[in-house]
Amino acid sequence: MIREKRDLKPKDLAIITIIGKDRTGVVAHVSQALYEENVNIEDISQTIMGNNFVMVMLVDLKNAKKDISGLRKKLEKVGEKIGQQIQIQNEKIFESMHRV
């Protein structure tokens, strides 16, 4: 019998929001930055509102090379490069701030 090796380490989820003018390459740039830091994208949603691009990502940081502060700095630089506002926040904090 072959046993599947399971990763028992709990997920460390964060929410990333990207807002800016719609342009080619936004998803590619953000995804590449996350890939470089070993961040797993759990879920992604995007839409175009007028001329604005809006994307929300649920990511798992449990195997990330940097902590959330380091990722925030990297994503801010990516955002400056591509003309987007990018924010990252721990999922629990995000959820508590957005409860009605």
MDTraj code that builds the backbone (N, CA, C; nanometers):
import mdtraj as md
import numpy as np

residues = "MET ILE ARG GLU LYS ARG ASP LEU LYS PRO LYS ASP LEU ALA ILE ILE THR ILE ILE GLY LYS ASP ARG THR GLY VAL VAL ALA HIS VAL SER GLN ALA LEU TYR GLU GLU ASN VAL ASN ILE GLU ASP ILE SER GLN THR ILE MET GLY ASN ASN PHE VAL MET VAL MET LEU VAL ASP LEU LYS ASN ALA LYS LYS ASP ILE SER GLY LEU ARG LYS LYS LEU GLU LYS VAL GLY GLU LYS ILE GLY GLN GLN ILE GLN ILE GLN ASN GLU LYS ILE PHE GLU SER MET HIS ARG VAL".split()
xyz = np.array([
    [0.0839, -0.1180, 0.0000],
    [0.0000, 0.0000, 0.0000],
    [0.0886, 0.1247, 0.0000],
    [0.0600, 0.2161, -0.0883],
    [0.1345, 0.3415, -0.0967],
    [0.0603, 0.4455, -0.0149],
    [0.1323, 0.5062, 0.0758],
    [0.0706, 0.6115, 0.1570],
    [0.1068, 0.7470, 0.0997],
    [0.0075, 0.8299, 0.0933],
    [0.0291, 0.9656, 0.0455],
    [0.0893, 1.0476, 0.1586],
    [0.1971, 1.1161, 0.1280],
    [0.2600, 1.2026, 0.2276],
    [0.1789, 1.3319, 0.2352],
    [0.1324, 1.3641, 0.3528],
    [0.0506, 1.4843, 0.3709],
    [0.1314, 1.5941, 0.4369],
    [0.0997, 1.7153, 0.3963],
    [0.1596, 1.8320, 0.4594],
    [0.0685, 1.8712, 0.5750],
    [0.1139, 1.8473, 0.6968],
    [0.0305, 1.8731, 0.8143],
    [0.0418, 2.0161, 0.8662],
    [0.1298, 2.0933, 0.8074],
    [0.1460, 2.2320, 0.8485],
    [0.0203, 2.3105, 0.8082],
    [-0.0414, 2.3837, 0.9022],
    [-0.1638, 2.4570, 0.8674],
    [-0.1365, 2.5695, 0.7675],
    [-0.2396, 2.6044, 0.6946],
    [-0.2268, 2.7129, 0.5971],
    [-0.2126, 2.8463, 0.6693],
    [-0.1416, 2.9371, 0.6052],
    [-0.1222, 3.0733, 0.6539],
    [-0.1759, 3.1641, 0.5438],
    [-0.3050, 3.1919, 0.5482],
    [-0.3717, 3.2598, 0.4375],
    [-0.3637, 3.4115, 0.4468],
    [-0.3564, 3.4722, 0.3288],
    [-0.3554, 3.6182, 0.3171],
    [-0.4395, 3.6567, 0.1958],
    [-0.4865, 3.7800, 0.1974],
    [-0.5648, 3.8360, 0.0870],
    [-0.4796, 3.9429, 0.0190],
    [-0.4703, 3.9334, -0.1129],
    [-0.4008, 4.0346, -0.1926],
    [-0.5053, 4.1036, -0.2788],
    [-0.5043, 4.2373, -0.2783],
    [-0.5929, 4.3134, -0.3666],
    [-0.5079, 4.3947, -0.4628],
    [-0.5509, 4.3977, -0.5878],
    [-0.4816, 4.4720, -0.6930],
    [-0.5860, 4.5599, -0.7611],
    [-0.5591, 4.6897, -0.7661],
    [-0.6523, 4.7842, -0.8282],
    [-0.5727, 4.8826, -0.9122],
    [-0.6204, 4.9079, -1.0339],
    [-0.5551, 5.0054, -1.1205],
    [-0.6172, 5.0050, -1.2585],
    [-0.5575, 5.0800, -1.3486],
    [-0.6054, 5.0842, -1.4863],
    [-0.5854, 4.9476, -1.5507],
    [-0.6821, 4.9080, -1.6322],
    [-0.6732, 4.7805, -1.7026],
    [-0.5594, 4.7860, -1.8038],
    [-0.4710, 4.6877, -1.7959],
    [-0.3595, 4.6792, -1.8901],
    [-0.3108, 4.5353, -1.8982],
    [-0.2428, 4.5044, -2.0034],
    [-0.1895, 4.3704, -2.0260],
    [-0.0769, 4.3398, -1.9281],
    [-0.0745, 4.2176, -1.8771],
    [0.0383, 4.1700, -1.7980],
    [0.0258, 4.1807, -1.6476],
    [-0.0837, 4.2350, -1.5973],
    [-0.0971, 4.2519, -1.4520],
    [-0.0929, 4.1165, -1.3814],
    [-0.1757, 4.0235, -1.4264],
    [-0.1808, 3.8910, -1.3632],
    [-0.0443, 3.8233, -1.3728],
    [0.0205, 3.8337, -1.4871],
    [0.1515, 3.7708, -1.5071],
    [0.2562, 3.8265, -1.4113],
    [0.2619, 3.9584, -1.3963],
    [0.3618, 4.0194, -1.3079],
    [0.3396, 3.9802, -1.1618],
    [0.2153, 3.9858, -1.1175],
    [0.1860, 3.9531, -0.9776],
    [0.2101, 3.8044, -0.9524],
    [0.1635, 3.7197, -1.0427],
    [0.1839, 3.5750, -1.0277],
    [0.3319, 3.5395, -1.0259],
    [0.4107, 3.6031, -1.1102],
    [0.5550, 3.5770, -1.1140],
    [0.6207, 3.6155, -0.9817],
    [0.5826, 3.7305, -0.9274],
    [0.6393, 3.7742, -0.7991],
    [0.6056, 3.6748, -0.6884],
    [0.4837, 3.6244, -0.6879],
    [0.4431, 3.5265, -0.5868],
    [0.5164, 3.3942, -0.6068],
    [0.5309, 3.3518, -0.7304],
    [0.6043, 3.2292, -0.7620],
    [0.7485, 3.2375, -0.7101],
    [0.8124, 3.3509, -0.7329],
    [0.9517, 3.3698, -0.6896],
    [0.9668, 3.3569, -0.5385],
    [0.8607, 3.3852, -0.4641],
    [0.8651, 3.3786, -0.3179],
    [0.7990, 3.2523, -0.2628],
    [0.7671, 3.1579, -0.3507],
    [0.7085, 3.0292, -0.3117],
    [0.5729, 3.0459, -0.2415],
    [0.4936, 3.1396, -0.2914],
    [0.3594, 3.1649, -0.2391],
    [0.2594, 3.0935, -0.3298],
    [0.1690, 3.0165, -0.2706],
    [0.0698, 2.9420, -0.3470],
    [-0.0595, 3.0226, -0.3602],
    [-0.1096, 3.0343, -0.4822],
    [-0.2375, 3.1011, -0.5066],
    [-0.3481, 2.9983, -0.4865],
    [-0.4322, 3.0217, -0.3871],
    [-0.5430, 2.9314, -0.3551],
    [-0.6676, 2.9636, -0.4373],
    [-0.6940, 3.0922, -0.4566],
    [-0.8131, 3.1350, -0.5300],
    [-0.7861, 3.2731, -0.5882],
    [-0.8544, 3.3034, -0.6971],
    [-0.8345, 3.4325, -0.7623],
    [-0.9658, 3.4767, -0.8265],
    [-0.9945, 3.6052, -0.8164],
    [-1.1135, 3.6624, -0.8784],
    [-1.0738, 3.7969, -0.9374],
    [-1.1191, 3.8230, -1.0577],
    [-1.0863, 3.9510, -1.1199],
    [-1.2035, 4.0006, -1.2019],
    [-1.2075, 4.1318, -1.2176],
    [-1.3129, 4.1930, -1.2978],
    [-1.2610, 4.3253, -1.3529],
    [-1.3290, 4.3744, -1.4529],
    [-1.3012, 4.5064, -1.5085],
    [-1.4215, 4.5938, -1.4743],
    [-1.3957, 4.7078, -1.4109],
    [-1.5016, 4.8031, -1.3766],
    [-1.4701, 4.9326, -1.4496],
    [-1.5380, 4.9545, -1.5621],
    [-1.5043, 5.0690, -1.6457],
    [-1.3667, 5.0457, -1.7054],
    [-1.2733, 5.1359, -1.6781],
    [-1.1348, 5.1191, -1.7226],
    [-1.0453, 5.0638, -1.6123],
    [-1.1039, 5.0260, -1.5006],
    [-1.0253, 4.9793, -1.3863],
    [-1.0238, 4.8275, -1.3761],
    [-0.9064, 4.7762, -1.3468],
    [-0.8848, 4.6340, -1.3239],
    [-0.8886, 4.6118, -1.1732],
    [-0.9650, 4.5125, -1.1285],
    [-0.9740, 4.4797, -0.9860],
    [-0.9529, 4.3292, -0.9717],
    [-0.8577, 4.2906, -0.8876],
    [-0.8311, 4.1490, -0.8657],
    [-0.8124, 4.1239, -0.7167],
    [-0.8671, 4.0126, -0.6701],
    [-0.8505, 3.9693, -0.5315],
    [-0.7964, 3.8270, -0.5358],
    [-0.6908, 3.8032, -0.4587],
    [-0.6288, 3.6710, -0.4532],
    [-0.6270, 3.6218, -0.3090],
    [-0.6547, 3.4944, -0.2916],
    [-0.6361, 3.4274, -0.1637],
    [-0.5095, 3.3447, -0.1799],
    [-0.4098, 3.3709, -0.0965],
    [-0.2808, 3.3027, -0.1094],
    [-0.2421, 3.2355, 0.0215],
    [-0.1603, 3.1318, 0.0087],
    [-0.1096, 3.0589, 0.1247],
    [0.0386, 3.0915, 0.1402],
    [0.0746, 3.1452, 0.2562],
    [0.2118, 3.1887, 0.2831],
    [0.2935, 3.0866, 0.3617],
    [0.2380, 2.9686, 0.3884],
    [0.3054, 2.8753, 0.4796],
    [0.4449, 2.8347, 0.4333],
    [0.4714, 2.8317, 0.3035],
    [0.6040, 2.7954, 0.2528],
    [0.6773, 2.9136, 0.1907],
    [0.6264, 3.0344, 0.2162],
    [0.6848, 3.1540, 0.1555],
    [0.8264, 3.1789, 0.2059],
    [0.9083, 3.2335, 0.1169],
    [1.0468, 3.2671, 0.1514],
    [1.0538, 3.3910, 0.2405],
    [0.9543, 3.4795, 0.2283],
    [0.9516, 3.6033, 0.3071],
    [0.8266, 3.6056, 0.3940],
    [0.8330, 3.6823, 0.5027],
    [0.7131, 3.7014, 0.5839],
    [0.6223, 3.8027, 0.5131],
    [0.5073, 3.8289, 0.5717],
    [0.4091, 3.9153, 0.5057],
    [0.4624, 4.0572, 0.4846],
    [0.5471, 4.1067, 0.5743],
    [0.6059, 4.2407, 0.5572],
    [0.6988, 4.2448, 0.4368],
    [0.7803, 4.1410, 0.4224],
    [0.8703, 4.1325, 0.3072],
    [0.7938, 4.1203, 0.1766],
    [0.6875, 4.0419, 0.1787],
    [0.6041, 4.0283, 0.0590],
    [0.5349, 4.1596, 0.0258],
    [0.4902, 4.2323, 0.1285],
    [0.4247, 4.3614, 0.1067],
    [0.5192, 4.4562, 0.0328],
    [0.6445, 4.4617, 0.0764],
    [0.7428, 4.5495, 0.0108],
    [0.7648, 4.5088, -0.1342],
    [0.7781, 4.3786, -0.1575],
    [0.7999, 4.3308, -0.2942],
    [0.6793, 4.3619, -0.3823],
    [0.5591, 4.3368, -0.3318],
    [0.4389, 4.3616, -0.4111],
    [0.4171, 4.5106, -0.4363],
    [0.4547, 4.5957, -0.3417],
    [0.4450, 4.7404, -0.3639],
    [0.5355, 4.7823, -0.4793],
    [0.6557, 4.7244, -0.4860],
    [0.7480, 4.7545, -0.5968],
    [0.6913, 4.7063, -0.7295],
    [0.6333, 4.5872, -0.7299],
    [0.5694, 4.5357, -0.8516],
    [0.4567, 4.6300, -0.8927],
    [0.3756, 4.6731, -0.7967],
    [0.2658, 4.7646, -0.8245],
    [0.3129, 4.8955, -0.8860],
    [0.4217, 4.9509, -0.8329],
    [0.4778, 5.0742, -0.8892],
    [0.5213, 5.0518, -1.0335],
    [0.5832, 4.9387, -1.0591],
    [0.6336, 4.9061, -1.1932],
    [0.5202, 4.8945, -1.2950],
    [0.4067, 4.8374, -1.2539],
    [0.2976, 4.8117, -1.3488],
    [0.1791, 4.9074, -1.3331],
    [0.1930, 5.0073, -1.2475],
    [0.0878, 5.1077, -1.2315],
    [-0.0372, 5.0573, -1.1619],
    [-0.0185, 4.9715, -1.0617],
    [-0.1305, 4.9155, -0.9866],
    [-0.1078, 4.9378, -0.8372],
    [-0.2158, 4.9483, -0.7633],
    [-0.2070, 4.9539, -0.6175],
    [-0.2248, 4.8105, -0.5677],
    [-0.1225, 4.7569, -0.5000],
    [-0.1271, 4.6193, -0.4520],
    [-0.1124, 4.6198, -0.3008],
    [-0.2056, 4.5506, -0.2337],
    [-0.2013, 4.5393, -0.0880],
    [-0.2128, 4.3930, -0.0489],
    [-0.1475, 4.3565, 0.0613],
    [-0.1578, 4.2214, 0.1154],
    [-0.1903, 4.2320, 0.2634],
    [-0.2768, 4.1438, 0.3090],
    [-0.3210, 4.1473, 0.4482],
    [-0.3517, 4.0048, 0.4945],
    [-0.3196, 3.9760, 0.6192],
    [-0.3539, 3.8466, 0.6763],
    [-0.5040, 3.8250, 0.6625],
    [-0.5443, 3.7046, 0.6248],
    [-0.6865, 3.6767, 0.6011],
    [-0.7725, 3.7037, 0.7241],
    [-0.7245, 3.6692, 0.8418],
    [-0.8046, 3.6891, 0.9632],
    [-0.8291, 3.8372, 0.9891],
    [-0.7288, 3.9193, 0.9675],
    [-0.7443, 4.0642, 0.9843],
    [-0.8402, 4.1182, 0.8783],
    [-0.8219, 4.0740, 0.7540],
    [-0.9096, 4.1163, 0.6447],
    [-1.0549, 4.0827, 0.6762],
    [-1.0800, 3.9598, 0.7197],
    [-1.2162, 3.9160, 0.7505],
    [-1.2772, 3.9972, 0.8645],
    [-1.2004, 4.0237, 0.9694],
    [-1.2550, 4.0987, 1.0831],
    [-1.2844, 4.2440, 1.0455],
    [-1.2061, 4.3006, 0.9550],
    [-1.2282, 4.4387, 0.9126],
    [-1.3480, 4.4521, 0.8195],
    [-1.3861, 4.3445, 0.7517],
    [-1.4920, 4.3523, 0.6516],
    [-1.6207, 4.2831, 0.6945],
    [-1.6349, 4.2577, 0.8229],
    [-1.7611, 4.2024, 0.8738],
    [-1.8621, 4.3134, 0.8887],
    [-1.9844, 4.2800, 0.8577],
    [-2.0920, 4.3791, 0.8685],
    [-2.1665, 4.3568, 0.9972],
])
top = md.Topology()
chain = top.add_chain()
for i, resn in enumerate(residues, 1):
    res = top.add_residue(resn, chain, resSeq=i)
    for name in ("N", "CA", "C"):
        top.add_atom(name, md.element.get_by_symbol(name[0]), res)
traj = md.Trajectory(xyz[None], top)
